[in-house]
Amino acid sequence: MAFLSTLIAFSLLAVATLAAMMLYVRYYYTKKSFALQQKLFVRTEELLRERQKTENLLSRVLPREKAKELIDQGKVDAQKFQMVTVLFADIQGFTKITDEINADSLIDQLDRLFFEFDSIVEKYGIEKIKTIGDAYMCAGGIPHPNRTNPFEVVAAAVEMMGCMQKLNQQLNNGKEIWELRIGIDTGPVIAGIVGRNKLTYDIWGTTVNIASRMESASEPGKINISENTYLVVRDLFECKFRGKIPIKNKGDVNMYFVEGFLPKFSESSRYIPNNDFRVELQLVRLADLEEFVLEKLEKGLPKNLYYHNLKHTVDVYTQVELIGRAENIPNEDLLLVRTAALFHDMGHLIDYATHEEMSVKMAHEILPRYGYTPEQIARVAEIIIATKLPPKPKNILEEIICDADLDYLGRTDFIPVSNALYKELHEHGMVGSLHDWNLIQIDFIQKHQYFTQTARRLRNVNKDVQLKNLKRWMNELENDTSL
């Protein structure tokens, strides 16, 4: 019995020892695994920080999109742009300046000047290419093509001249120590990344060469532009013909001095644009926005939108401009109501039932990229929401879009458009039979009134005709049924 007890005790001891060893081994490897995980975590964090540093460094010397493309793909393909505006700026008499002020002050003032130039270029969405000594080069329309780059680059050049005057006034008691000479041309370029150890984003082509010639043929304190640029910007800037210059393979090229913004587009100084200029620039930029939105709608709208399709957006977009101009609303108001018309049905890309709210959400996401201010976006959102039925507009812009949105009520194609709307609503389970739908339409038309004088003048008569036709058609259907 004692032997058996001893045997059991030794067995329990062996089991306990084995369990303890297993627990120790498990603890040891868990601890080691945890330590390895910690090292892996720390190393991953270090790699992420290094990647972030690399991305930040590349984004400082390359456009952000090109930096991302280089990181993701390991290379960046050269790209051709059809319309880019290139600016060369050169500080005149640099050698003379070095004789008049000490080296530290010279570098400090030059750094401050280029910092101001960088701020102006960034404000207008222009890409800085490089600085070489006392020369500055930038280009608009890259890496994102747009229609506004000639206006933006010339506006930046005018503000650079104003900045130069201000700097001389502040630092040199009004004495013109710093004098700037600028040349600009617009046309196609090729853009790409060059270098292995030191990467740079650069551009090449005849446009670059002509812009450089415009700069060398300019004068201190003057902005010299080619005829290519002049033909685009002449309605917003005060320009003066100043002769021709022979260009290899191009012949004689006309040149123009830009004196500043036109008086109606400038503040007290011809170097400072006013709000009217900014609105004109946005109206040009609206064409880029139009292209973007219509392409999204064409590719993304569901196929069962027989009424709220691309054609409807184009119809409303066209009609708000027609009514807006006839109602003689200001240019900024015309910009906002046209923008709202573009977006008012864009929410159908996300949801049918709440498409107005989704349109507002998309407007808040997209419009800042096209230079709209928060105040303008808020007004666009209010105009979009005004299209919800039944229409209850609170101001002239909301009246315009409500009239444009229901313009089909007074058009000759009312019946086929109404049938398309019925088919769409029926498939979404929002209306019953065609007979019920026609009764709804008759009731709606009888109660509906256009809000703007223009729409009442253009559509009320046709709307009354459509109402009579619809009632006659309904009577004919009922008679056929009774037979």
C-alpha positions as CSV (number, residue, x, y, z in Angstrom):
1,M,0.0,0.0,0.0
2,A,2.9,2.4,0.9
3,F,4.5,1.4,-2.3
4,L,1.4,2.3,-4.3
5,S,1.1,5.6,-2.5
6,T,4.7,6.4,-3.3
7,L,4.2,5.4,-6.9
8,I,1.2,7.7,-7.2
9,A,3.1,10.5,-5.5
10,F,6.0,10.2,-7.9
11,S,3.6,10.0,-10.8
12,L,1.8,13.2,-9.7
13,L,5.2,14.8,-9.2
14,A,6.3,13.8,-12.7
15,V,3.1,15.1,-14.2
16,A,3.4,18.4,-12.3
17,T,7.0,18.7,-13.4
18,L,6.2,17.9,-17.0
19,A,3.3,20.5,-16.9
20,A,5.6,23.0,-15.3
21,M,8.2,22.4,-18.1
22,M,5.5,22.7,-20.7
23,L,4.3,25.9,-19.2
24,Y,7.8,27.3,-19.0
25,V,8.5,26.3,-22.6
26,R,5.2,27.9,-23.7
27,Y,6.1,31.0,-21.7
28,Y,9.6,31.1,-23.2
29,Y,8.4,30.9,-26.7
30,T,5.5,33.3,-26.1
31,K,7.9,35.8,-24.7
32,K,10.3,35.2,-27.6
33,S,7.4,35.5,-30.1
34,F,6.2,38.7,-28.4
35,A,9.8,40.1,-28.5
36,L,10.0,39.3,-32.2
37,Q,6.6,40.8,-32.8
38,Q,7.7,44.0,-31.0
39,K,10.9,44.1,-33.2
40,L,8.8,43.5,-36.3
41,F,6.3,46.2,-35.2
42,V,9.2,48.7,-34.5
43,R,10.8,47.8,-37.9
44,T,7.5,48.2,-39.7
45,E,7.0,51.6,-38.1
46,E,10.5,52.6,-39.1
47,L,9.9,51.5,-42.7
48,L,6.6,53.4,-42.7
49,R,8.3,56.5,-41.4
50,E,11.0,56.2,-44.0
51,R,8.4,55.7,-46.7
52,Q,6.6,58.8,-45.5
53,K,9.8,60.7,-45.6
54,T,10.5,59.5,-49.1
55,E,7.0,60.5,-50.2
56,N,7.3,63.9,-48.6
57,L,10.7,64.5,-50.2
58,L,9.5,63.4,-53.6
59,S,6.3,65.5,-53.3
60,R,8.6,68.6,-52.7
61,V,10.5,68.1,-55.9
62,L,7.8,66.4,-58.1
63,P,4.1,67.0,-58.5
64,R,2.2,64.9,-55.9
65,E,0.6,62.6,-58.5
66,K,3.9,62.0,-60.2
67,A,5.6,61.2,-56.9
68,K,2.9,58.7,-56.1
69,E,3.2,57.1,-59.6
70,L,7.0,56.9,-59.1
71,I,6.6,55.2,-55.7
72,D,3.9,52.8,-56.8
73,Q,5.3,51.8,-60.3
74,G,9.0,52.7,-59.9
75,K,8.9,54.9,-63.0
76,V,7.0,57.8,-64.5
77,D,6.1,57.9,-68.2
78,A,6.6,61.1,-70.1
79,Q,3.3,62.8,-71.0
80,K,2.3,65.3,-73.8
81,F,0.0,68.2,-72.9
82,Q,-1.8,70.1,-75.7
83,M,-2.2,73.4,-73.9
84,V,0.3,74.6,-71.3
85,T,1.4,78.1,-70.5
86,V,5.1,78.5,-69.6
87,L,6.5,81.4,-67.7
88,F,10.2,82.5,-67.5
89,A,11.1,85.2,-65.0
90,D,14.6,86.7,-64.7
91,I,15.9,89.3,-62.3
92,Q,17.7,92.0,-64.2
93,G,21.1,93.5,-63.3
94,F,21.9,90.8,-60.8
95,T,25.6,91.6,-61.0
96,K,24.9,95.3,-60.3
97,I,22.7,94.2,-57.3
98,T,25.6,92.3,-55.8
99,D,27.7,95.4,-55.8
100,E,25.0,97.5,-54.0
101,I,24.1,95.2,-51.1
102,N,26.1,92.7,-49.1
103,A,25.9,88.9,-49.8
104,D,23.8,88.0,-46.7
105,S,21.2,90.6,-47.5
106,L,21.2,89.7,-51.1
107,I,20.4,86.0,-50.5
108,D,17.9,86.9,-47.8
109,Q,16.0,89.2,-50.2
110,L,16.2,86.7,-53.1
111,D,14.9,84.0,-50.9
112,R,12.0,86.2,-49.7
113,L,11.2,87.1,-53.3
114,F,11.1,83.5,-54.5
115,F,9.0,82.6,-51.5
116,E,6.5,85.2,-52.5
117,F,6.6,83.9,-56.1
118,D,6.0,80.3,-54.8
119,S,2.9,81.5,-52.9
120,I,1.5,83.3,-55.9
121,V,2.1,80.2,-58.1
122,E,0.5,77.9,-55.6
123,K,-2.5,80.1,-55.3
124,Y,-3.2,79.8,-59.0
125,G,-2.5,76.1,-59.1
126,I,0.6,76.5,-61.3
127,E,3.4,74.0,-61.2
128,K,6.8,75.4,-60.3
129,I,9.4,73.8,-62.5
130,K,12.7,75.2,-61.2
131,T,14.9,78.1,-60.2
132,I,18.3,78.6,-61.7
133,G,20.3,81.3,-59.9
134,D,18.2,84.4,-60.3
135,A,15.8,82.9,-62.9
136,Y,12.4,81.4,-62.1
137,M,10.4,78.9,-64.3
138,C,6.8,77.7,-63.9
139,A,4.0,76.3,-66.0
140,G,0.2,76.1,-65.9
141,G,-1.9,73.2,-67.2
142,I,0.3,70.5,-65.8
143,P,0.1,67.8,-64.5
144,H,-3.7,68.3,-64.7
145,P,-4.8,69.8,-68.1
146,N,-7.3,72.7,-67.9
147,R,-8.6,75.6,-69.9
148,T,-7.7,78.3,-67.5
149,N,-3.9,78.1,-67.4
150,P,-3.2,81.1,-69.8
151,F,-5.3,83.3,-67.5
152,E,-3.8,81.9,-64.3
153,V,-0.2,82.2,-65.5
154,V,-0.6,85.8,-66.8
155,A,-2.4,86.7,-63.6
156,A,0.5,85.2,-61.6
157,A,2.9,87.2,-63.7
158,V,1.0,90.5,-63.0
159,E,1.0,89.7,-59.2
160,M,4.7,88.9,-59.4
161,M,5.4,92.4,-60.8
162,G,3.3,93.9,-58.0
163,C,5.2,91.8,-55.5
164,M,8.5,93.1,-56.9
165,Q,7.4,96.7,-56.5
166,K,6.2,96.0,-52.9
167,L,9.5,94.3,-52.0
168,N,11.5,97.3,-53.3
169,Q,9.3,99.6,-51.3
170,Q,9.7,97.7,-48.1
171,L,13.4,96.8,-48.3
172,N,15.1,99.4,-50.4
173,N,13.1,102.6,-49.6
174,G,11.3,102.5,-52.9
175,K,14.6,102.3,-54.9
176,E,14.2,99.8,-57.7
177,I,17.1,97.5,-57.0
178,W,15.2,94.4,-58.0
179,E,13.8,94.5,-61.6
180,L,11.9,91.6,-63.1
181,R,11.6,90.6,-66.7
182,I,9.0,88.0,-67.7
183,G,8.2,86.0,-70.8
184,I,5.2,83.8,-71.5
185,D,3.9,81.5,-74.3
186,T,1.1,79.0,-74.6
187,G,1.1,75.7,-76.5
188,P,2.0,72.0,-76.3
189,V,4.8,70.6,-74.2
190,I,6.2,67.2,-73.2
191,A,6.6,66.7,-69.4
192,G,8.6,64.1,-67.6
193,I,11.0,63.2,-64.8
194,V,14.8,63.3,-65.5
195,G,17.8,62.3,-63.4
196,R,18.7,59.3,-61.4
197,N,20.3,60.4,-58.2
198,K,18.6,63.8,-58.3
199,L,15.1,63.7,-59.7
200,T,13.5,66.8,-61.3
201,Y,10.2,67.3,-63.1
202,D,10.9,69.2,-66.4
203,I,9.2,70.2,-69.6
204,W,10.4,70.4,-73.2
205,G,9.1,71.7,-76.5
206,T,8.8,74.7,-78.8
207,T,6.5,76.4,-76.3
208,V,9.3,76.3,-73.7
209,N,11.7,77.8,-76.2
210,I,9.3,80.6,-77.3
211,A,8.6,81.5,-73.6
212,S,12.3,81.8,-73.1
213,R,12.7,84.0,-76.1
214,M,9.7,86.1,-74.9
215,E,11.6,86.6,-71.6
216,S,14.9,87.5,-73.3
217,A,13.1,90.0,-75.6
218,S,11.2,91.6,-72.7
219,E,12.2,94.7,-70.8
220,P,12.8,95.3,-67.0
221,G,9.5,95.7,-65.3
222,K,7.6,94.2,-68.3
223,I,5.6,91.0,-69.0
224,N,6.1,90.0,-72.6
225,I,3.6,87.4,-74.0
226,S,3.3,85.7,-77.4
227,E,0.3,86.0,-79.7
228,N,-0.7,82.5,-78.7
229,T,-1.2,83.7,-75.1
230,Y,-2.6,87.1,-76.1
231,L,-5.4,85.7,-78.1
232,V,-6.7,83.8,-75.1
233,V,-6.3,86.4,-72.3
234,R,-6.9,89.7,-74.1
235,D,-10.5,90.1,-72.7
236,L,-9.2,90.2,-69.1
237,F,-5.9,91.9,-69.3
238,E,-4.6,95.2,-70.6
239,C,-2.2,94.4,-73.4
240,K,-0.2,96.5,-75.8
241,F,1.4,95.3,-79.1
242,R,5.1,95.9,-79.1
243,G,6.4,94.3,-82.3
244,K,7.6,90.9,-83.7
245,I,10.5,88.6,-83.1
246,P,11.9,85.9,-85.5
247,I,11.6,82.4,-84.1
248,K,13.4,79.5,-85.7
249,N,10.9,77.2,-87.6
250,K,8.1,79.6,-86.6
251,G,8.8,82.8,-88.5
252,D,7.9,86.2,-87.0
253,V,5.9,85.9,-83.8
254,N,3.9,88.9,-82.5
255,M,4.6,90.1,-79.0
256,Y,2.5,92.0,-76.5
257,F,3.3,93.7,-73.2
258,V,0.8,93.0,-70.4
259,E,0.2,96.2,-68.5
260,G,-2.0,94.7,-65.8
261,F,-5.6,93.6,-65.3
262,L,-8.2,95.5,-67.2
263,P,-9.6,98.3,-64.9
264,K,-13.0,96.6,-64.5
265,F,-11.2,93.5,-63.3
266,S,-8.7,95.1,-60.8
267,E,-8.7,96.7,-57.4
268,S,-7.2,100.1,-56.8
269,S,-3.9,98.8,-58.2
270,R,-3.7,97.2,-61.7
271,Y,-1.6,94.4,-60.1
272,I,-4.5,93.2,-57.8
273,P,-7.5,91.3,-59.3
274,N,-11.0,92.0,-58.0
275,N,-13.9,89.5,-57.5
276,D,-15.2,90.1,-61.0
277,F,-11.9,88.7,-62.4
278,R,-12.1,85.6,-60.1
279,V,-15.7,85.0,-61.3
280,E,-14.7,85.3,-65.0
281,L,-11.9,82.8,-64.3
282,Q,-14.4,80.4,-62.6
283,L,-16.7,80.7,-65.7
284,V,-13.8,79.6,-67.9
285,R,-13.1,76.8,-65.4
286,L,-16.7,75.7,-65.5
287,A,-16.1,74.1,-68.9
288,D,-13.5,71.8,-67.2
289,L,-16.1,71.0,-64.5
290,E,-18.8,70.4,-67.1
291,E,-16.5,67.9,-68.9
292,F,-15.8,66.1,-65.6
293,V,-19.4,65.8,-64.5
294,L,-20.9,64.8,-67.8
295,E,-18.3,62.1,-68.3
296,K,-19.1,60.7,-64.8
297,L,-22.9,60.8,-65.6
298,E,-22.4,59.2,-69.0
299,K,-20.4,56.3,-67.6
300,G,-22.0,55.8,-64.2
301,L,-25.8,56.5,-64.4
302,P,-28.0,53.4,-64.1
303,K,-29.5,52.2,-67.5
304,N,-33.1,52.4,-66.1
305,L,-33.0,56.1,-65.7
306,Y,-35.1,56.9,-68.8
307,Y,-35.8,60.5,-67.7
308,H,-33.1,61.5,-65.2
309,N,-30.4,60.7,-67.6
310,L,-27.5,62.6,-69.2
311,K,-29.8,64.3,-71.7
312,H,-32.0,65.7,-68.8
313,T,-28.9,67.2,-67.1
314,V,-27.8,68.8,-70.4
315,D,-31.3,70.2,-71.0
316,V,-31.5,71.7,-67.5
317,Y,-27.9,73.0,-67.7
318,T,-28.7,74.7,-71.1
319,Q,-32.0,76.1,-69.9
320,V,-30.7,77.7,-66.7
321,E,-28.2,79.6,-68.7
322,L,-30.8,80.7,-71.2
323,I,-33.2,81.8,-68.4
324,G,-30.5,83.3,-66.3
325,R,-29.2,85.5,-69.1
326,A,-32.7,86.6,-70.0
327,E,-33.4,87.5,-66.4
328,N,-30.1,89.5,-66.4
329,I,-28.7,88.0,-63.3
330,P,-25.0,88.8,-62.3
331,N,-22.2,86.6,-63.6
332,E,-21.5,85.0,-60.2
333,D,-25.2,84.1,-59.8
334,L,-25.1,82.6,-63.3
335,L,-22.0,80.6,-62.4
336,L,-23.7,79.2,-59.3
337,V,-27.0,78.3,-60.9
338,R,-25.2,76.6,-63.8
339,T,-23.1,74.7,-61.4
340,A,-26.1,73.6,-59.4
341,A,-27.7,72.4,-62.7
342,L,-24.7,70.3,-63.4
343,F,-24.9,68.6,-60.0
344,H,-28.6,68.5,-59.3
345,D,-29.1,64.9,-60.5
346,M,-25.5,63.7,-60.0
347,G,-26.8,62.0,-56.8
348,H,-28.5,59.4,-58.9
349,L,-25.0,57.8,-59.1
350,I,-25.4,56.9,-55.4
351,D,-29.1,56.7,-54.5
352,Y,-32.4,57.2,-56.3
353,A,-34.7,58.2,-53.5
354,T,-32.3,60.8,-51.9
355,H,-30.5,61.9,-55.0
356,E,-30.8,65.6,-54.1
357,E,-29.0,65.1,-50.8
358,M,-26.4,62.9,-52.5
359,S,-25.9,65.6,-55.1
360,V,-25.1,68.1,-52.4
361,K,-22.7,65.8,-50.8
362,M,-20.8,65.3,-54.1
363,A,-20.8,69.1,-54.7
364,H,-19.1,69.6,-51.3
365,E,-16.5,67.0,-52.2
366,I,-15.7,68.1,-55.8
367,L,-16.2,71.9,-56.0
368,P,-13.2,72.9,-53.8
369,R,-10.9,71.3,-56.5
370,Y,-12.4,73.8,-59.0
371,G,-11.8,77.0,-56.9
372,Y,-15.2,77.4,-55.4
373,T,-15.3,79.1,-52.0
374,P,-17.2,77.6,-49.0
375,E,-19.8,80.4,-49.4
376,Q,-20.4,79.6,-53.1
377,I,-20.7,75.8,-52.3
378,A,-23.3,76.5,-49.7
379,R,-25.3,78.5,-52.2
380,V,-25.0,75.8,-54.8
381,A,-26.3,73.3,-52.2
382,E,-29.3,75.4,-51.5
383,I,-30.1,75.7,-55.2
384,I,-29.9,71.9,-55.7
385,I,-32.2,71.2,-52.8
386,A,-34.7,73.6,-54.3
387,T,-35.4,71.1,-57.1
388,K,-37.1,68.7,-54.7
389,L,-40.9,68.4,-55.5
390,P,-43.1,70.2,-54.9
391,P,-41.0,73.2,-55.9
392,K,-40.8,76.0,-53.3
393,P,-38.1,78.4,-54.5
394,K,-37.0,81.2,-52.1
395,N,-35.0,83.4,-54.5
396,I,-34.4,84.1,-58.2
397,L,-31.7,81.4,-58.6
398,E,-33.9,78.7,-57.1
399,E,-36.8,79.9,-59.4
400,I,-34.5,79.6,-62.4
401,I,-33.5,76.0,-61.7
402,C,-37.1,75.0,-60.8
403,D,-38.3,76.3,-64.1
404,A,-35.5,74.7,-66.0
405,D,-36.0,71.4,-64.3
406,L,-39.7,71.3,-65.3
407,D,-39.2,72.9,-68.7
408,Y,-40.5,69.8,-70.4
409,L,-44.0,70.7,-69.3
410,G,-44.1,73.4,-71.9
411,R,-42.2,71.7,-74.7
412,T,-43.5,70.1,-77.8
413,D,-41.9,66.8,-76.8
414,F,-43.9,66.7,-73.6
415,I,-45.7,63.4,-74.3
416,P,-42.6,61.2,-75.0
417,V,-40.7,62.9,-72.1
418,S,-43.7,62.3,-69.8
419,N,-43.8,58.6,-70.9
420,A,-40.1,58.2,-70.2
421,L,-40.6,59.6,-66.7
422,Y,-43.6,57.3,-66.2
423,K,-41.5,54.2,-67.3
424,E,-38.7,55.2,-64.9
425,L,-41.0,55.8,-61.9
426,H,-43.0,52.7,-62.6
427,E,-39.9,50.5,-62.6
428,H,-38.9,52.1,-59.3
429,G,-42.3,51.2,-57.8
430,M,-43.3,54.9,-57.4
431,V,-46.4,55.0,-59.6
432,G,-49.1,52.6,-60.8
433,S,-50.8,52.4,-64.2
434,L,-50.3,54.7,-67.1
435,H,-53.9,55.9,-66.6
436,D,-53.1,56.9,-62.9
437,W,-49.9,58.6,-64.1
438,N,-51.7,60.7,-66.6
439,L,-54.2,61.8,-64.0
440,I,-51.3,62.8,-61.8
441,Q,-49.8,64.7,-64.7
442,I,-53.0,66.6,-65.4
443,D,-53.4,67.6,-61.8
444,F,-49.8,68.7,-61.6
445,I,-49.9,70.8,-64.7
446,Q,-53.2,72.5,-63.7
447,K,-51.6,73.5,-60.4
448,H,-48.1,74.3,-61.7
449,Q,-47.0,77.8,-62.5
450,Y,-43.6,78.9,-63.9
451,F,-41.8,81.3,-61.5
452,T,-39.6,83.4,-63.8
453,Q,-41.0,85.9,-66.3
454,T,-38.8,84.3,-69.0
455,A,-40.2,80.8,-68.5
456,R,-43.8,82.1,-68.3
457,R,-43.2,83.9,-71.6
458,L,-41.6,80.9,-73.3
459,R,-43.5,78.0,-71.9
460,N,-46.9,78.9,-70.5
461,V,-48.7,78.8,-73.8
462,N,-47.2,75.4,-74.8
463,K,-48.0,74.1,-71.3
464,D,-51.7,74.9,-71.8
465,V,-51.6,73.2,-75.2
466,Q,-50.0,70.1,-73.7
467,L,-52.7,70.0,-71.0
468,K,-55.4,70.1,-73.6
469,N,-53.7,67.4,-75.6
470,L,-53.2,65.2,-72.6
471,K,-56.9,65.5,-71.6
472,R,-58.0,64.7,-75.2
473,W,-55.7,61.7,-75.2
474,M,-57.2,60.5,-71.9
475,N,-60.7,60.9,-73.2
476,E,-59.9,58.9,-76.4
477,L,-58.4,56.1,-74.3
478,E,-61.5,56.0,-72.1
479,N,-63.8,55.9,-75.1
480,D,-61.8,53.1,-76.7
481,T,-62.1,51.2,-73.4
482,S,-65.8,51.7,-73.2
483,L,-66.2,50.3,-76.7
